[in-house]
């Protein structure tokens, strides 16, 4: 069998009687470890309920007429839909589809990734109906440039960004590029991207934050790690030499396939594809099964300073 750019998952739905709970727990833990090491877990079809009528609705709309923003986003903790305006009936249906989608994905993840189950922070889901190729977005918002994920408004404090994608396109693959692992990228670029300065300033930042709290100011919750990762996201996109010269692996995710990946540790670029849907879960550091592979640990080893305390 040829080497694949992902780990194929095929037997996770084996009837409960076929394996004991201890075996299921061990298998689930091994999947978590694979993800934390930077592997992509791949399913030929969605491993959760995603009705055909919902898929058909999502791919059949005239999205430009609905004045869509970059993506449609759903915030499940507040039950809020963002990023689209227009026909109220269409938006109501879209809201219901994304609400149901989130529920089914979370139920699947709780059974598939048992060490993380219900210990995560439930983050946003999104639907991406536009063709990625030649979208013409501003540099820092471009999806076709290799980058690692970091969220400006949702610091993880060393936690990991797990994303579950499904290609809803009935005909065409969603095409990604990936490159070398996070440890290689950090060794090569973290210093130039400002890691040591941020790490050495962290003591003064903590001192200022402590004084601010005494004076009644609310802390932002953003650690030096979060600050660096936000900058590293931009640094990689801005680095034309890296974008041009780094080794690349092309991934083609077929129609209706699903894949799981820690996008804070796997540099990725969406080169083409239309109609992707995804759910994000933020996994706290204390439940990681292989924390030595976490980006904050790799960066702390380079910087010689704590980045998350």
C-alpha positions as CSV (number, residue, x, y, z in Angstrom):
1,X,0.0,0.0,0.0
2,X,1.5,3.4,-0.9
3,X,2.3,6.0,1.8
4,X,-0.6,8.3,2.2
5,X,-0.5,11.9,3.4
6,X,-3.0,11.1,6.2
7,X,-4.0,8.3,8.5
8,X,-7.1,6.5,7.2
9,X,-9.7,5.7,9.8
10,X,-12.0,2.8,8.9
11,X,-13.0,0.7,11.9
12,X,-14.0,3.2,14.6
13,X,-17.7,2.2,14.3
14,X,-17.1,-1.5,15.2
15,X,-20.0,-2.7,17.4
16,X,-19.4,-2.3,21.1
17,X,-19.4,-6.1,21.6
18,X,-16.4,-6.6,19.3
19,X,-14.0,-4.8,21.6
20,X,-14.0,-4.0,25.3
21,X,-14.0,-0.6,26.8
22,X,-10.3,-0.8,27.7
23,X,-9.5,-1.5,24.0
24,X,-11.7,1.3,22.8
25,X,-10.1,3.7,25.3
26,X,-6.6,2.7,24.1
27,X,-7.5,3.0,20.5
28,X,-9.0,6.5,21.1
29,X,-5.9,7.5,23.0
30,X,-3.8,6.4,20.0
31,X,-5.8,8.6,17.7
32,X,-5.3,11.6,20.0
33,X,-1.6,10.9,20.0
34,X,-1.4,10.7,16.2
35,X,-3.2,14.1,16.0
36,X,-0.9,15.7,18.5
37,X,2.1,14.5,16.6
38,X,0.9,16.3,13.5
39,X,-0.9,13.6,11.6
40,X,-4.2,14.1,9.8
41,X,-6.9,11.6,10.4
42,X,-9.0,11.0,7.3
43,X,-12.5,9.5,6.8
44,X,-13.9,8.5,3.4
45,X,-17.3,9.9,4.4
46,X,-18.6,12.0,7.4
47,X,-18.4,9.9,10.6
48,X,-21.4,11.8,12.0
49,X,-24.9,12.5,10.8
50,X,-25.0,15.0,7.9
51,X,-28.3,14.7,6.0
52,X,-28.2,14.8,2.3
53,X,-31.0,17.4,2.2
54,X,-28.8,19.7,4.4
55,X,-25.8,19.2,2.1
56,X,-27.9,19.8,-1.0
57,X,-29.2,23.0,0.5
58,X,-25.7,24.3,1.4
59,X,-24.3,23.8,-2.1
60,X,-27.4,25.0,-4.0
61,X,-27.7,28.6,-2.7
62,X,-26.7,31.7,-4.6
63,X,-24.3,32.8,-1.9
64,X,-23.2,36.1,-3.5
65,X,-26.8,37.3,-3.5
66,X,-26.9,36.7,0.3
67,X,-24.1,39.3,0.8
68,X,-21.8,36.7,2.3
69,X,-18.7,37.8,4.2
70,X,-15.5,35.7,4.1
71,X,-17.3,32.7,5.6
72,X,-20.5,31.9,7.4
73,X,-19.7,31.3,11.1
74,X,-21.9,29.8,13.8
75,X,-21.2,30.4,17.5
76,X,-22.8,27.5,19.3
77,X,-22.3,28.7,22.9
78,X,-24.5,31.8,22.0
79,X,-26.5,30.2,19.2
80,X,-25.5,33.1,16.9
81,X,-25.0,33.0,13.1
82,X,-22.6,35.5,11.6
83,X,-21.3,36.4,8.2
84,X,-24.4,36.4,6.0
85,X,-27.3,38.8,5.5
86,X,-30.3,38.7,3.1
87,X,-33.3,36.4,2.8
88,X,-34.6,35.6,6.2
89,X,-36.0,32.1,5.4
90,X,-32.7,31.0,3.9
91,X,-30.7,32.4,6.9
92,X,-33.1,30.6,9.3
93,X,-32.6,27.3,7.5
94,X,-28.8,27.8,7.4
95,X,-28.8,28.6,11.2
96,X,-30.7,25.4,11.9
97,X,-28.3,23.3,9.7
98,X,-25.2,24.6,11.4
99,X,-26.8,24.2,14.9
100,X,-27.6,20.5,14.1
101,X,-24.2,20.0,12.4
102,X,-22.3,21.2,15.5
103,X,-24.3,18.9,17.8
104,X,-23.6,15.8,15.6
105,X,-19.9,16.6,15.3
106,X,-19.5,17.1,19.0
107,X,-21.3,13.9,19.8
108,X,-19.0,12.1,17.4
109,X,-15.8,13.7,18.8
110,X,-16.8,12.8,22.4
111,X,-16.9,9.1,21.4
112,X,-13.9,9.1,19.0
113,X,-11.5,11.2,21.1
114,X,-12.3,10.0,24.6
115,X,-9.4,11.7,26.4
116,X,-10.7,15.1,25.3
117,X,-14.4,14.4,25.6
118,X,-16.4,17.3,27.0
119,X,-13.2,18.9,28.4
120,X,-12.7,21.1,25.4
121,X,-13.9,24.6,24.8
122,X,-16.6,24.5,22.1
123,X,-15.5,27.0,19.5
124,X,-17.0,28.2,16.2
125,X,-18.2,26.3,13.2
126,X,-18.0,27.7,9.7
127,X,-19.2,27.1,6.2
128,X,-17.0,28.2,3.3
129,X,-19.1,28.3,0.1
130,X,-16.7,30.2,-2.2
131,X,-13.9,28.8,-4.4
132,X,-10.6,29.2,-2.6
133,X,-8.5,29.6,-5.7
134,X,-7.9,33.2,-6.8
135,X,-10.2,34.7,-4.1
136,X,-8.2,37.9,-3.9
137,X,-8.3,38.3,-0.1
138,X,-5.9,40.6,1.8
139,X,-2.5,38.9,2.6
140,X,-3.2,38.0,6.3
141,X,-6.7,36.5,5.4
142,X,-5.5,34.5,2.4
143,X,-6.1,30.8,2.8
144,X,-3.8,29.8,0.0
145,X,-0.6,30.8,1.9
146,X,0.9,28.2,4.3
147,X,0.2,29.2,8.0
148,X,-0.5,27.8,11.4
149,X,-3.7,28.9,13.1
150,X,-4.1,31.3,16.0
151,X,-7.2,33.3,16.9
152,X,-7.0,37.0,17.8
153,X,-10.1,37.0,20.0
154,X,-9.8,33.5,21.6
155,X,-6.4,32.9,23.2
156,X,-5.8,29.2,23.9
157,X,-3.1,29.6,26.7
158,X,-1.2,26.6,25.4
159,X,-4.3,24.7,24.3
160,X,-4.6,23.2,20.9
161,X,-6.8,24.1,18.0
162,X,-8.5,20.9,16.7
163,X,-10.5,21.4,13.5
164,X,-12.9,18.9,11.9
165,X,-13.4,19.5,8.2
166,X,-15.8,18.0,5.6
167,X,-15.7,18.6,1.9
168,X,-19.4,19.1,0.8
169,X,-18.5,19.6,-2.8
170,X,-20.3,16.7,-4.7
171,X,-17.7,16.7,-7.6
172,X,-14.4,18.3,-6.8
173,X,-11.7,17.7,-4.1
174,X,-10.6,20.3,-1.6
175,X,-6.9,20.8,-2.2
176,X,-4.4,21.6,0.5
177,X,-0.7,22.1,0.7
178,X,1.2,21.2,3.9
179,X,4.9,21.4,4.7
180,X,7.4,20.3,7.3
181,X,6.3,19.8,10.9
182,X,5.9,22.5,13.5
183,X,9.2,21.6,15.3
184,X,11.2,22.1,12.1
185,X,9.4,25.4,11.3
186,X,10.0,26.7,14.9
187,X,13.6,25.7,14.9
188,X,14.1,27.5,11.6
189,X,11.9,30.6,11.9
190,X,10.8,31.3,15.5
191,X,13.8,33.4,16.5
192,X,13.3,35.6,13.4
193,X,9.6,35.8,14.1
194,X,10.3,37.4,17.6
195,X,10.0,34.4,20.0
196,X,12.9,35.4,22.2
197,X,11.8,39.0,22.5
198,X,8.3,37.9,23.5
199,X,9.6,35.3,25.9
200,X,12.0,37.7,27.6
201,X,9.4,40.4,27.9
202,X,6.9,38.0,29.5
203,X,8.1,38.7,33.0
204,X,7.4,42.4,32.6
205,X,4.1,41.6,31.0
206,X,3.1,39.5,33.9
207,X,4.2,42.2,36.3
208,X,2.2,44.8,34.5
209,X,-0.8,42.5,34.4
210,X,-0.6,41.9,38.1
211,X,-0.5,45.6,38.8
212,X,-3.4,46.2,36.3
213,X,-5.5,43.7,38.2
214,X,-4.8,45.4,41.5
215,X,-6.0,48.7,39.8
216,X,-9.2,47.1,38.6
217,X,-8.4,46.3,35.0
218,X,-9.5,43.0,33.6
219,X,-6.8,40.7,32.2
220,X,-7.1,39.7,28.5
221,X,-6.0,36.1,29.2
222,X,-3.5,36.2,26.4
223,X,-0.2,34.6,27.2
224,X,3.2,35.1,25.6
225,X,2.5,31.9,23.7
226,X,-0.7,33.4,22.2
227,X,1.1,36.6,21.3
228,X,3.8,34.7,19.5
229,X,1.4,32.4,17.6
230,X,-0.6,35.4,16.3
231,X,2.6,36.9,15.0
232,X,3.9,33.6,13.7
233,X,0.7,33.2,11.6
234,X,1.4,36.5,10.0
235,X,5.1,36.0,9.7
236,X,4.7,32.8,7.7
237,X,2.2,34.4,5.3
238,X,4.5,37.4,4.9
239,X,7.6,35.4,4.3
240,X,7.8,35.1,0.5
241,X,10.9,33.0,0.6
242,X,9.3,30.4,2.9
243,X,6.2,30.3,0.8
244,X,8.1,29.8,-2.4
245,X,11.0,27.5,-1.3
246,X,9.6,25.3,1.5
247,X,8.9,21.6,0.6
248,X,5.2,21.1,0.0
249,X,2.9,18.1,0.2
250,X,-0.3,18.3,-1.9
251,X,-3.4,16.8,-0.3
252,X,-6.6,16.2,-2.2
253,X,-9.6,15.6,0.0
254,X,-12.3,13.9,-2.1
255,X,-16.0,14.9,-2.1
256,X,-17.7,14.1,1.2
257,X,-14.5,13.1,2.9
258,X,-13.8,14.3,6.5
259,X,-10.4,15.1,8.1
260,X,-9.3,16.0,11.6
261,X,-6.1,18.0,12.2
262,X,-4.5,20.3,14.9
263,X,-4.1,23.4,12.7
264,X,-2.0,25.2,15.3
265,X,0.7,22.6,14.7
266,X,0.2,21.6,11.0
267,X,1.0,24.4,8.6
268,X,-1.6,24.3,5.8
269,X,-2.9,26.2,2.8
270,X,-6.2,25.8,1.1
271,X,-5.3,26.0,-2.6
272,X,-8.7,25.3,-4.2
273,X,-12.1,23.9,-3.3
274,X,-15.6,25.1,-2.6
275,X,-18.2,24.2,0.0
276,X,-16.2,23.1,3.0
277,X,-17.8,23.0,6.5
278,X,-15.8,22.7,9.7
279,X,-16.1,22.7,13.5
280,X,-13.3,23.9,15.9
281,X,-12.6,22.5,19.4
282,X,-10.0,24.0,21.7
283,X,-8.3,21.3,23.6
284,X,-6.8,22.4,27.0
285,X,-3.1,21.5,27.7
286,X,-3.9,19.4,30.8
287,X,-5.8,16.7,28.7
288,X,-3.2,16.3,25.9
289,X,-2.0,12.7,25.8
290,X,1.4,13.7,24.3
291,X,2.1,17.2,25.5
292,X,5.7,17.2,24.4
293,X,4.4,17.6,20.8
294,X,2.4,20.7,21.7
295,X,3.6,23.9,20.1
296,X,3.9,25.7,23.4
297,X,6.3,23.0,24.7
298,X,8.4,23.2,21.5
299,X,8.6,27.0,21.7
300,X,9.5,27.0,25.4
301,X,12.4,24.6,24.7
302,X,13.7,27.1,22.1
303,X,13.1,30.2,24.2
304,X,14.2,28.8,27.5
305,X,11.3,30.5,29.2
306,X,7.7,29.6,30.2
307,X,5.2,31.0,27.7
308,X,1.9,30.0,29.2
309,X,2.1,30.8,32.9
